[in-house]
Amino acid sequence: MNTIQFRKVRILISFLITLFLVIVAIKTYGESFQNFIDRSIRVASNSNNDFKQLTNNPKLEASKRNEPEVPKASDHEQVEYSGKKRPGDNGEPVLLSDEEQKKAKEMWALNEFNMIAAAKVPLDRTLPDFRHELCKKEVFDLTSLPSTSIIVIFHNEEFYTLLRTATSCYNRSPSSVLKEIILVDDFSDRDHLKSPLESYINEHFNGKVKLVRTPSRHGLIRAKNFGSRHATGDALVFLDSHCECTAGWLPPLLQALKDNPKTVVQPVIPGMDPNTLAFQYSDRSLSSQGTFQWSLLFYWRDIPPHDQALRKSEIDRIRSPTLAGGLFGLMREWWEYLGRYDDGMELWGGENLELSFKSWLCGGGVEYIPCSHVGHIYRGKHPYKWYKPGPDRAFTVNARRLAEVWLDEYKRFFYEIAPDAKHLDMGDISEQLANKKRLNCKPFEYFLTDVMKDWYPPTLRNWAEGSLRPASDKTQCIDTMNKEEGEIGLFGCHNQGGNQAVSFSETGEIRLHVSLCLANNMGSSAIVMEKCKGSENQRWRHESSEKQLINKLTGQCLSHENQKLVAQLCSDSSPEQRWIFGVYFDQPQ
């Protein structure tokens, strides 16, 4: 018998043995051969489906990091709810079971919002029309508006939230002006933002959405510069990756840019609850503008009378000294002329003020557009850990660059509040200073006197500065307690400036946070903080260290009782009426 014949016999014997075992199994367990085959097919089929699910599931590795399940791109088609309202429709809150809420809490730190709720909200959810009735009546000539590139920066963003941002931009922007939506991946490392995202983009949006990736972690500021270099539209609109555009949001922005190509425009930005994704709209946003503190933080304020007088109706544009943050639009030519963002800034923070100062001082301006609304998830803190010194340190570095380039002699007030910033390495700013000179920008004094207008400019020279302590207890310092007005007291000295930064100006003001002054009114024992305005009740006499501080209007002396500042009739024998500033000067400086 040759080798081939031997193999055939061996195969035949194996087959007969297998057949015999099958027959025995059927006899033993009473199962028909057909049922046995059917069950085997089902097992094989299920095993194959499980295999496909595993091999096609881009979040397999992500799940080990406790991230939510990220479906395949094909699973992102909108779910049909048989006529029922879908979760989150009409901007309403998403309600979760106790088990879902528990899971959402466990994963919260990944993105600092509720990822389970975010995954339930349809990509094309319906939203209320927040616009004023007059806005709805406005008609725009779309053929005359600039073509637009929408630029969205993301890093490890939740998948559904990113796609909902892109979908709302795509669905609610006129196709005739929407040139492209550029998603800029700032070096994400989560699997669902790789091939699944690419597949979804390729299968949707009719080629309007482009995905570009930074070659290394850039941070939000430099990633915006990177993304803008890929843009081809005449206008640029920057959005965060956890936004939703509402009806009619884009034409009012573009009309403002057409009317003044050297302005930077910002929509009204209603918040979305980070836990329920519900829209939180307030009419107050239609009566506010942006400004800043000497700590170089942004804050809102009511529109002052001189700016309100420029508006003829409730929907007229709002002149604003500063931008709130990352959602804004401007002409690409103006962006490039200004030199984009400062590439030396780290991560995020301060760039909104840099662009605001740059625009106002170099020939442009800033406006809020009441007829444009874009929702935004406001997170409690930044979820990303790549910048080892931390986001607070990044902001301080950026703020120092901002102060050194744009504030001129007024930078001293930033350092009064943040003295430690002087010791931080801010990098090279020579390119930024050269750019400022190239643009022939106005001095920062112009921003205070002509842009802010209602601000009483701080006196540049002081008789004394640092902290202010009672001579009776030198461990205590005057402290604003993070308040911006009202009564004030004492707190343990920390020698870090900030809430305890005080200066005694050349004109006799006791300034806190530079723009707040201690005041005493006639017939009152109260000592209060007010915005500095140069009035007599805010001026004091102080001869030298450990001497009294006497109010020029009331003649009363600054004193303290039970950690609270009060005004009292002056008494040379009262130790509570003697005060010490941190540093004294022979001449104001």
Salt bridges, closest charged atoms under 4 A:
GLU31 OE2 - ARG39 NE 3.43
GLU61 OE2 - LYS64 NZ 3.15
GLU67 OE2 - ARG65 NH2 3.12
GLU67 OE2 - ARG190 NE 3.08
GLU67 OE1 - HIS192 ND1 3.97
ASP75 OD2 - LYS72 NZ 3.48
GLU77 OE2 - HIS204 NE2 3.18
ASP89 OD2 - ARG86 NE 3.06
GLU92 OE1 - LYS85 NZ 2.76
GLU100 OE2 - LYS120 NZ 3.00
ASP124 OD1 - ARG86 NH1 2.82
ASP129 OD2 - ARG131 NH2 2.74
GLU133 OE2 - LYS136 NZ 3.01
GLU157 OE1 - HIS242 ND1 2.85
GLU180 OE1 - LYS210 NZ 2.62
ASP185 OD2 - ARG213 NH1 2.47
ASP186 OD2 - ARG217 NH1 2.23
GLU198 OE2 - ARG213 NH2 2.96
ASP240 OD2 - HIS376 NE2 2.86
GLU244 OE1 - ARG125 NE 2.94
GLU244 OE2 - ARG164 NE 3.38
ASP259 OD2 - ARG317 NH2 2.72
ASP302 OD1 - ARG284 NH2 2.91
ASP307 OD2 - HIS306 NE2 3.48
ASP307 OD1 - ARG319 NH1 2.87
GLU314 OE2 - HIS132 NE2 3.35
GLU336 OE2 - ARG340 NH2 3.96
ASP342 OD2 - ARG401 NE 2.81
ASP343 OD2 - ARG229 NH2 3.82
GLU346 OE1 - ARG222 NH2 3.31
GLU354 OE2 - LYS358 NZ 2.97
GLU404 OE1 - LYS411 NZ 2.87
ASP408 OD1 - LYS436 NZ 2.85
GLU416 OE2 - ARG412 NE 3.97
ASP454 OD2 - ARG301 NH1 2.98
GLU465 OE1 - ARG412 NH2 2.92
GLU487 OE1 - LYS564 NZ 3.39
GLU506 OE2 - ARG461 NH2 2.59
GLU509 OE1 - ARG511 NE 3.03
GLU530 OE1 - LYS533 NZ 3.89
GLU546 OE2 - LYS474 NZ 3.71
